[in-house]
Amino acid sequence: MEIEYAAIRTHAAVFDMPHRATLLVTGPDRLSFLNRMVTQELSEKGGYGPWTARRSFWLNRKGRIDGDLRMLNLPDRVVIDVDVHAAERTLKGLEGYIISEDCRVVDETPAWHRVSVHGPGAAALVAGQAEHLEGAAVADIKTGQVGRVRVAGVEVIVDRWDVGGEIGLQLLMPADGAVAVYAALSEPWAEPAGDRRATQASGPRARRIGWHALNMARIEAGSALYLADFGPDSLPHETGVETLNDRVSFKKGCYLGQEVVARMQSLGHPKQRLVGLRIALPEGAPKPAAGGGWGLPDLPQAVTGTVVVAADEPTAAVVGAVTSSCMSPMLGQAHVAFAMVKWSAAREGTKVWVQLDDRRLAATVRESLVFWKRA
C-alpha cells in the first residue's frame, strides 16, 4: 500500500472503478431538461458547451441528495457518472419528470467501464499511449474539460477530476475494451526476474492501486464521497464548503429542490455540516519523524462511525461522528478525518473530542475539508 500511495504522489497510479454506473441522456431537449433538474448550471450560455464536464447534485423535492453526479457534455449526448448504488434512483427520478421534452435517459452501465489515473505524470502517461480524436487534448487537459482518444485500439472518453490532489483523469470506455486499456496504461503484475526491458522500452507506466491508497489521497485533498461522507439524507449545505460550491450554482433558475437550497443559503444554516478534524496524538505517543514516512508504531485511529463529543467529560454531549479518516503521509502521519457534526460544533477552531474504546483524543475543527494540496 505504501508503494501504491507513493505512485499517486510521485508518478502515476491506475485505479479500477467497477463501482461507477453510466447513464446516457440523449435527444434535442437533453440540456434544457437536465438544467431544470439539477443544481449546477448546464446551459451553453453558462459555459456548459460541448466537451465540458460539471459535477452536480440531483435532489428530491425535499432538497435531499438522491445522486452526486459527474455530467459530461458530448456533442450528441450527456454522459452521467454516478455511484452504482444511486443509479436506479437517479434514473427513475429523472425519467419521472420527462413529460413533453424530447429526450431519453437510459442506464448503459453494463456496456461501459471506468478506470482512473492519478498522479503528477498522469496526463503525460495517458497522452503518450493515446491517439487524440476530438475535444480537449489530454496532455494539457484542465478540470472541466473532456476529450476523446484512442488507447490500444479502444475509443476512450477522458475528463479530469483531481480527487487525490494530483492530476486525476477519469477514463470511460466500452466494457469489452477495458482490459486492453488497463494493460496499456499500467505495469504488469509480474515480469520475468531481472527483466524490465519491456517496461523500459515503453516508458514508465502507472502502478495498479487499490482503494486504501486512493482513499488516503482523497481525504488529504478534501474530496468528500457520496454514500460515505454524506448521502441521500443529506442536504447540499451539509456536505462541506468545497463540496457545496463545486456542485451548486446559486445564480441559475429553478430546479428540483431549489426552494430548500435557496432558503438555507439566504435565511439560515443546516443542523449539521461535514467538517475536517485534525486529531491530536494521545499523550505519550511517539512523535512522527520530521518529513513523515512510514513504519510508525500503531496508533489509535478514529475510524468511520467513531463518536465525536463536545468535551472531555463523562457526560459530554455527542455532537457528531467520523465519516472517513486516515493517517496522512503528506502531513507527517498526522491523524485527519472528515466528520458530520452539529452546527454548534462546526465552526473553525472548535475543539472537540473523538471517543475511542478506552480513551478520548482531542481534535480541532476545520471548516475546509482540504488538509493538503500541492504548492
N, C-alpha and C positions, 0 to 999 in steps of 0.2 A: 504493500500500500504506500509506503514511503516513496518508492521509486515512481509509482503512478502519480502521486501528488507532485513530485518534483518535475515530472514531464509537463504537467499543466503550467508550471511557473517558469520553466526554462526553455521548452521547445514546443512540443505539440502532443496532445493526447486525444484518442478517439474513443467515444462512448456510445454504446448501442442503446437504442431508445424504443423498445417494444411496448413501453407503457403509454405511448402517444397515439392518439386517434387522428384521422384525417377526414374532415368534412369538406365537400366541394359545393360552392354556390354558383349557379350558372343562370343565364338569362339576362336580357337587356335591362331589367329593373333591379339587378342584384345590389348595386351600390346604394341606390336610393333606399331600398328596403333595409339593408343592413344598417345604414346610417340612422334610420329611425328606431332601430332596435338596441344598439349597443352604446356604451358610454364614451367611446372615442369618436373623433371627427373622421369620417370616412368619405368625405366628398373630395373631388378633384380640386375644387376651389380651396379647400383646406389643406392641400398638399398631398392628398392621397391619390396620386396618379398611378399609372401602370408601373410595375416593377418597384413598388414600395410596400413596406410592411409596418403594421402597428399592433400593439397589444391593447386589449380592451376587456372589460368585464361584460358578461351577459347576465343581466339581473332579472329577477322575477318582479311581480307587481309590488311586493313589499320592500323592494330595494336590496334583497339578499342576493349573494353571488352564486348564480347557477353554473357559471363557467368562467374560467380565466383563459382568454383566447389570444392566440397569435394569428393575425389575419394578413395573408399575402395576396396583394392585388396583382394578378396577372392579366394580360390583355383580354383573355376570354373567360376568366373565372376568378373567384376568390377562394383561396385555399385556407381553411381554418384548422389550426393545430390546437388540440385540446387534450387534456388528460383523458385516457381511455375510460375512466370511471365516470366522467362527466359528459361523455359523448352522446349517449342516448338522451339524457335530459336536455342537452343543448339542441340536438336535432329535433326532438319533438316540440320543444318550446318555440324554436324559430318557425317550424312548419305550421304551427298553430296560428301564426299571425300573418301568413300569406293568404290574402283574400283576393284582391284584384291584380296584384303585382305579377308581372311576367318573369318569374324566377323560380328556381328549384333548389332545394337543399338535399344532398344525399350523403350517406355515410360510405366512404370509399376506403375505410381502414384496411380491409384485407388485401387491397390491391397495392398499398403503399407501405414504405418503411422509412424510418428516420435513424440517422446517426448524427452525432455532433463532434466537432473537432475544436479543441480548446488549447490556447497557448500563444505566446508571442510569435511563434512561427507557423501558426495555423493557416493564415491566408496564403503565405508563400508556398507552403506544402501542398495545399489543395490546388492552387493555381498551377503549380508545377506538374500536376497529374491531369489537369483539366484542359479541354478544348472549349474556349469561350463561344457561346452561341448567341445570346442576346441578354439584354438587361445590364445590370451592374457588373463590372469586371471584378473577379474575385480577389485579385492581388491587392486592390485598394478599396474593397467594399466597406461601406460605412453602416453603422447601425441604422436600420430602417430601409435599407436598400435590398433589392432582390435581383438575382441573376440566374441564368440558365446555362449550364455547362454540360460537357460530356466527359465522363470518367470511366475508363475501362469499357468503353462502348455503350455506357448506360447514360441516358439523359437524367440530369440531377438539377433540382431547384435548390438554390443556396440563398440563405439570408443570414444576417448577423444579429446575434443576441449574446452579449458578453456576460453570461450568467455566472462565470467564475472570476470575473475581474480581469481576465485576459481577452484577447480576440476570441470570440466564440462563433463558429459557423455551424448553422443548422442545415443539414442536407436531407432533402426529401427525394426519394427515388422509387421506381416501381419495385415491388417486393421481390420479383424474380431476379432483379439485378443487384440486390443489396449485398450479397456475399462478395460479388466481384468488386464493388466499390469499396467495401470494408477492407478487402485484401489489398487493393491497390494503394490505399492510404496508410495502412498500418503495418507494423513489423510483424513477421510471423511469430507464432508462439515459440517455435524452436527451430534452430538451424543446426547443421552438422557441426560437431565440436571443432572449434578453432577456425571455422569457415564463415566469414561475414562478407564475402565478396559480393554476393547478390545485393545485400543491403547497401554496401558502399557504392556499388555501381549506379544505383538509382537515387542515391542521396538518403539522408536520414528520414525515416518515416515516423508516423505517430505511434506512440505506445498505446496499447489497448488497456483501458482502465475500467474499474468498477465504480459502484455508487459511493463507497466510503470516501475515496479521494476527491471526487467531484463535489460531494456534499460539504466537505471542509472548505473547498474553494468558494462555493456559492454562499456559505454562511459568512465567510470573511468579506465577500463582496457585497453583502446586503441583499441578496436575491431571495425574497420570500417565495415560498412554494405553496400552490393551491393544494388542498387536502392534506397539508402537513402543518403549515403555519397559520392558515386561515381556510375557510371552507364555505359550504352552502348556507350556513347560519350566519355568516359574517356580512357586515355592511362594508362598502368601499372605504369609508373613513376609519374603519378598524384595522386596515391592512398595513399601516405604516406610511410614513410620509412619502418615501420614494415610490412605493407601490401605487399609492393613490394618484400621485402626479403623473405617473407613467401611463396609467390605464384610463384616466378620466379627463375629459375635456369639460371645462366649466364655461365655455363660450358657445357651444353648439346648441341646436334646437332640441326639441322634445325627443325622448327615448323612453323605453320601458323602465320604470323605477326612478325616473329623473326627479320627481317631486320629493322623494325621500332624500336623495342625494343633495338637491339644492337646498332643502330646508336644513339639513345637517351642516352644510357649508356656510350658510348665512346666519342661522339663528342659534346654533348650539354646538354640541360636540357629542361623540359617541360615548357609550357607557364604558367601553374598553378600547384598547388600541395595542397593536403589535409594536414592541419596542426592542431595542438591543440591550443586553445585560453584559457588563464587564464584571466577571465574578472573581473575587479575591481567593487566593490560595488559602487553605486552612493554616492556622498558626502553627509554626514549627515545620511546615512542609519545605522540602529542598527548593531553592530558588532555581529557575531555569538559567542555563548558562547564557552569557551575552551572545547575541546573534541567533538565539533559538537553537534549533537542531532537534534530533530525535533521541531516543534512548533514555528519557527521563523516567524516574520512578512512577509507578502507577499512582494517579491522583484521583480523588473523588470527582465524578462528573455529574452535573445536573442534566440528566437525560430527559427525553420527551416525557411530559407529564409531571415532572418534578414541581412540587408546590412552591409558590412564591408568597412570602408573608411580609407584613408591614414592619415588624420589629423583631428583635432577638429576645422574645419573651414567650413563655409557655402558652399564654392565651392570645398571642398576636393574631390579628385578623388575616385571613387568606385574601390576597389581592390578585392572584393570577396563577399561571402555570407556564413552564417552559415548553416551547414547541419544537425547537431544534437547538443543538449545541455542538461544540467541538473544542478541541484544544488547538489553537491557531498557530500553525508553524510560522506564519509571517509576522506574528506578534510575540515571538519567543515562547511559544506554547502557552500563551495566555488563555484562560478559560472564558469563552464567549458564548453567547446564546441569544436566541430570539425568545420572547415571552409575550403572551397575551395577558395584559394586566388591566386592572380597573383604571379609569381616567384619573382618579386621585393619585395614582402611583406612576403615571405615565410621563411626568414632566422631566426634562433634562436635569440630571444630577441627583434625582431622588434616590435615597438609599433604601434598599430592600434586602431581604434575605431569602436564600433558597434552602428548602428543607430537605436534607438528605436523611438517610435512615437513622444515623446516630449523631448528626451534627447539623449546624446551620452555617452556611457560607454567606458572607456579606457580598452585596452586588450593587453596582451603580447603574442607574437607568440612562440610556442614550436614546433620544428621540429618533436619531438617524439609525438605520439598520446597517449602514456601511461601516465595517470595522477596519478595512484595509483597501486601498486602491493604489495601483501603480502610479508612481510620480510621473 
